[in-house]
Amino acid sequence: MKFDIISIFPDFFASPLSCGILRIAQEKKLVKIKLFNPRNYTEDGQVDDYQFGGGSGMVMKPEPINAVLENLRSARANTILFTPKGKSLNQKIVKQLSTEKHLILLCGRYKGIDNRINEYFEPIELSLGDYILSGGENAALVLIESIIRLLPGALGNLDSANSDSFEDSLLEAPIFTRPAVFKRMNVPQVLLSGNHRLINDWRRKNALMLTLNRRPDLLAGGTFQVNDLALLLEVINEKKS
C-alpha cells in the first residue's frame, strides 16, 4: 500500500515513522510512505496568503497544492483532506480505506486550504473529532497507523486487531496479565480456568456491558452473535440490581 503525505512540515513525521509498527510495516515492504512539501512546488516558498473578504488567519494557496496533487494523482489514488468539516474517522472507514492501493493525505495548516482545491479534486474529508488542531499531520499519522494494523503481516497476530475495541461495534472487554494478584486485586477466576468457552462468554459479556455503559450508541450499528441477546439481558439485569 502506498501513502503520499502532503505537508509543509515533513520533519514532523521523521520520528513517528521510524518507530514501532510504522517502521516494521515499511521494513517488511507492506507500505511505502513518501513526503511532499508544497513549498518545493513554488518559486518563492510562499504557501499561504490573506483571506479574500477579510478575517483572521492565513489560508493555504491553491497553486502549490494543485501542483503536488497533479504530480501524484493516478487512477488508483484516493485523496484525503483532514478538516474539522469532515466526517468523523471511525473503524468502519479505516477498514474501507485499508483496501485501497494508494492514498494521498493532504495536511492543511493555518486557517485551512483554499476551497477551490476541494471543488476541483473532491477529496474525502475526514476529521479526528470535534476539536481543533494546528494542522493535519497528527491526523495523517493516526490514519496511517490505524490502517497499517489491519494489513496482513503488519501485526504478529492478526487476531489482536480483530479483537480490538470497535470491532463488531463493541468496546473491548477488560484485559489482565501476570501477576494473578496485584495490590490485593485478583484476576477474574474464569480467565484462569482454561475453559475457552467460558472465557469467550465472559469477554463477550463484559464487552457488551462496557459498551452499554459507556458507548450505547455503538450498539445500534453492531453485528451480533446468537447468544448475545441472552448475555445482553444478563448485563441489563445486573445493571438494574
N, C-alpha and C positions, 0 to 999 in steps of 0.2 A: 504494500500500500504506500502511496506517495502523499506526503504533506508538504505543501509550499506555504510558507508563512510570510506575509507582507507586514513589515513593521519598521518604524523609524528608529526603533531601539533593538536591533538584532542581538546586542550583547546581553540583553535581558534573559535570553534563552540558554546562554552558554552553560551555566551550572546545572539547571534542571535537566537539560537534555543529555548530560553526562552522568546522570545518577539513576540507580535503580532500574525499574522496568523499561524506562525510556532508553537508557543506554543499552540494555540487554537486547531489546527488540531491534535496535539499529545494528548491533553486532551480529545478530542472527539473520540480518537482512530481511526481516519481516516488514520493516518500514524504511522509507527513505525520506529524510526531513531536510528541506533546504530553506534558507532565509533570504529574503529580498527586501532591500531598503529603498523606498521610493525616492530618497534623496539622490540616489545614484542615477535616477532617470530624469534629472533636472540639470540645467546648465549652471544655476546659481545655488543649488541646495535648498531653495525655499519650497516648503511643502504646505504652508498654511498662509491664510490671509484673513482680513476682517470680513464680518458678515455684511452682505447686502441688506439694507434696511436698518442697519444699526443693531446694537445689542452687544452684550458682554461675551467674551470668549472668541477664540480664533477657530477657523474652520479649515479642515484639510482640503487642499486644492484638488480639483478633479484630474488635471493633466498628468501629474506623476503617477497617481494610482491607475489611471487608464493605461498608461504606458506599461506598467508592470503586468496588469491583467491581460492586456493584449499579447504580451510576450509569453504568458503562462497558460492561457486558455487552450483547452483542447476539447474534443467531443466527449471525452470521458471525465472531464473535470466538473466538479460542483464547487461554486464559490460560497463561502460562509462569511457573513459580516456579523461581528459581535457588537450589539447595541442594546440599550435598555428598552428599546421599542420592539425587540424581537420576541419570539416565542421562548418560554422558559425551557431550558435544557432539562431533559429527563432521560431515564434509562431506555425508554422506547425509542426516542430519537437517536440515542447513541447506538443502539442495535441496528437501526436503519442505516446510519452513516458508516457503520463498520463493514458494510457490504460494498462500499464504494472503492474504486481503484485510485482515485486522485481527488484530494480535497485542497482547495486554495483557501487559506484562513486569512481574512483581512482584519487587521487590528487597527481600529480607529484611535485617535488621540485628540486632545484639546476638546472643543465643543462637539466635534463629530466630523463626518465626511460630507462633502457637497452632495446633495440629494440626487444630482444627475447621474452619479455612479450607480445608485440604487435603481433609477429608472432605466438606465441602459443595460446594466449587467444582470439585474434582478437576482441578487444573491439571496441565499437562505439567511434570514435574520434570526439570530439566537441571542438569548440573554441568560446570565447565570442566576438572576433573581432580581427582586425589587430593591436594588441598592446601586450605588454609582461607584465605578472605579475610574481611575485616570486614563485607562486605555484597555484595549482588548487582549493584551499579552497574557494576563493571568487566565482569561477565559480560553485562549488558544491552548495553553498548557493543560487545563482541565479537560478540554475536549479530546486532545491527543491521548492523554493517559487513559481516559475512560474508554476510548475506542481500542487502544492497544491491548488492554486487559482482556478483550473479547476475541482477539486474533489467535487462532490455533498456534501453539508453540510459544506464546509470549509468557504465559504462566506455567510453572512447573506442573500444576494440576488444574485443568480447566474446570473441575467441579468446584474449585474455590470461587471462581467467578459466578458460576451458576447458582451458588447458594448465598450470594451477597444480598444485602438489603436492596429492595425494589425489584428483584427478580420475582416473578409471579405476583407483582404488586403488593408485596409484604415486606415489612422490616425484618431483619434477621433476628433470630432468637438469641438470648444471651449465650456467650461463649466462655469457656474456662480452660485452664491448663494447670500443670503441676505448680505448687503442691496442692494436694486434695483439701488441706485445711490451711487457711490464711487468716490471721487475726480472729481466730475462733469462728470463722465463717467456713462452712462446708460446701464443697461442690455438690450439686443435686445428686442424690444416690442413683437415680436412673442412669446417669451418664457413666457411672462406674459399673453398671450391671452387665455390660457386654451383650445385652439383648437389643439388637438393632431395630427391631420393630417398635419396641417401647421407646427407644431413643428418638427415632424418627417422629413418633407421635408426640413426644414431649417437645421436640424442637418445633414441630408444626403448630402445636397448641400455643406455645409461647410466642411464636411469630405472629399468630393471629391475635393474641392478647395485646402484644405491644402495638400492633398496627391499629387495633380497635381503640386503644387508649390514647395513642399519640398522633396517628395519621389515619383516622377513619375514612378520609377522602380517597385513600388508595384502594380501599376495598371495592369501590364502585366499578373499577376497571379491571378487577382481578380475574384470573383463571384458576378455578379451584378444583381440588381433588374430591373423590367420592365421599370420604369421611370428614371433610372439612366442616360440613354443616353441624354434625354432632359435636365436633371439637369446639366450634364457634358458640354453640348453645351452652357448652360447659363454661366457656370463658364468660359469657354474658351472665350466667347464673352465679358464678364466682364473684363477678363484679357487683352484682346486686347484694350479695350476702356480706 
